[in-house]
Amino acid sequence: MTSSLIGCRIERVEVNIAVAKVNKYASSESGDTVEAVERPNGGVSVVLADGQTSGRGAKAVSMMVTRKVIALLAEGVRDGAAARAASDALFTEKKGQVISTLNIASVDLHSGTIVLTRNNPAPVFVSRGEKPDCLGAESVPLGTSRDVRPVITEMEIVPGLMIVVYTDGLVHAGARRGQPMDACEVISSVLEEQDPGPQELADILLAHAVNLDSNRPADDISVVVMKVDHQTGDDVRRMSIRLPIVH
Amino acid sequence: MTSSLIGCRIERVEVNIAVAKVNKYASSESGDTVEAVERPNGGVSVVLADGQTSGRGAKAVSMMVTRKVIALLAEGVRDGAAARAASDALFTEKKGQVISTLNIASVDLHSGTIVLTRNNPAPVFVSRGEKPDCLGAESVPLGTSRDVRPVITEMEIVPGLMIVVYTDGLVHAGARRGQPMDACEVISSVLEEQDPGPQELADILLAHAVNLDSNRPADDISVVVMKVDHQTGDDVRRMSIRLPIVH
């Protein structure tokens, strides 16, 4: 009886996601695109693409990739299949001449897992409570050849889980001055010293990178942080967006 | 000379958008769907749909409408045309038997305006500094007939502008007890007394509505608040999402 009662205990958790994004210095368009979309069987996916080079051309590529992926996810297509479809579409359209990185971070309530899909040489940081991990298995961008496969990692939605996904702007920050940023290392040390919320962590990483580039980012930089916590407070779903505009 | 210099002055503003959303009491699926998508010519659109009835069927309808609209917006289709296309698609698929409300709130950096598209009897609240306004011109939901036209309102992106868009769950809150909520009235009085940020205002409205329904919302309720301010702080674009989960 006791164990079945325990088995029936409803556990409430919440996932908090934060995105922070800056453009390359003196560039009005970011080559990075980040979109979030609701999953038809429950949950949310965040899609992050970085088109080759920067400025207008790169933006068009990353938007095309992101648009393709969110349209497929919204129809219930699995993350890996959506990534492969976007790669084939890009390869077909650009004949292998233009590539784009892609990351999909999904809170999949159907499977009860977080699914990370990566076509990006830049690693993904994962921390399950105490143990930080830098998922850096080889992974190629979309559009490089036919039949590009993503690296997929699936994990339980458990309180304490923290995931950080980023574009190569974060990895290359400081490279111009010969001090490239070790993103995983920086995240680990921030988490050792502090207990930042997702937005705070994203902001700290972005500020660190921009600082390494002497306040003139050498590339577009995007950071996505996903954190699972015990639920505090109400059942309200929330989203907020801040959009700075230069008239 | 002076006037041309003034004309050249760069004005930095920021748009802050907040969404808050609760399900009908004891319903695990919300019939409301809210998505935000980047506009290909710059800016962001927030798309809010409320499918007829509640639960699974309504969710499928509002997701279908939202998916259609964000796919078209991402391709550069104008808001009004996207709304009409979604209406035709819904009418064709459901033969006029199922309807859905739709609101699109766009920050359009191409035209430098905010564009409000409405196929929803529920009004939209707009305040330009001192002057609150309740945009309530007659507007029919999507899918009711062929050639449904949205009501479109376009306005300059100027600091002090505040817009509140909501589904009928907010309007019908308290109706069960014979005390339906006058959303525009409540927003006006909150703004007279306080100077809430977008998330705070969305939360206040939701809490007020849930309270009128004795903490058991009679319908799904979604609120979108958009606020234009002078830019304070950095050039970082930010997004955050909170997703409560019942395991």
Interface residues (C-beta under 8 A of the other chain):
Chain A: I10 E11 R12 V13 E14 V15 N16 I17 A18 V19 A20 K21 V22 N23 T33 V34 E35 A36 V37 E38 P40 G43 V44 V46 M63 R67 I70 A71 A74 E75 V107 L109 G112 I157 P198 Q199 A202 D203 L206 Q231 D234 D235 V236 R237 R238 M239 S240 I241 R242 L243 P244 I245 V246 H247
Chain B: I10 E11 R12 V13 E14 V15 N16 I17 A18 V19 A20 K21 V22 N23 T33 V34 E35 A36 V37 E38 P40 G43 V44 V46 M63 R67 I70 A71 A74 E75 V107 L109 G112 I157 P198 Q199 A202 D203 L206 Q231 D234 D235 V236 R237 R238 M239 S240 I241 R242 L243 P244 I245 V246 H247
